[in-house]
Amino acid sequence: MNYDSPISKHWQLAPHGHGITQGAEDIDLCLHNILSTRKGADVLRCDFGSNHFDYLDTPEDVFVPNVVREVVLAIQTWEKRAIVERVQFEGNAPHTAMIVMWRVADDVSGSLYQTQIYSEK
């Protein structure tokens, strides 16, 4: 949901310049940015992003544990506001969806949110 002024401590400019994104939607957008960036692609932050791309063309028994590790590590490193509960995969190669189940770190209710990343394996 986009607003004109922040009503949450978690906010950022919305994509395409349409207001701001707040709360869990802000964290979801940050997770998309982290998991859509290959490590080394951001020139000013060489360590930003995830190495899960390195395993896209590997067998499933190598792919799944390594991608889960890299995704959790990237989120723990770059998005302290989110705690990963589970990473699952849907679909068949080459069309795979990664679903990251997470919760807000300082949220008392512990509501689970999910971020979906689509990739071609």
Sequence and secondary structure as in RCSB ss.txt:
>XXXX:A:sequence
MNYDSPISKHWQLAPHGHGITQGAEDIDLCLHNILSTRKGADVLRCDFGSNHFDYLDTPEDVFVPNVVREVVLAI
QTWEKRAIVERVQFEGNAPHTAMIVMWRVADDVSGSLYQTQIYSEK
>XXXX:A:secstr
 EESS  SSSEEE GGGSSEEEHHHHHHHHHHHHHTSBTT STT TT SBSGGGGTTS HHHHHHHHHHHHHHHH
HHH TTEEEEEEEEEEETTEEEEEEEEEETT SS  EEEEEEEEE 
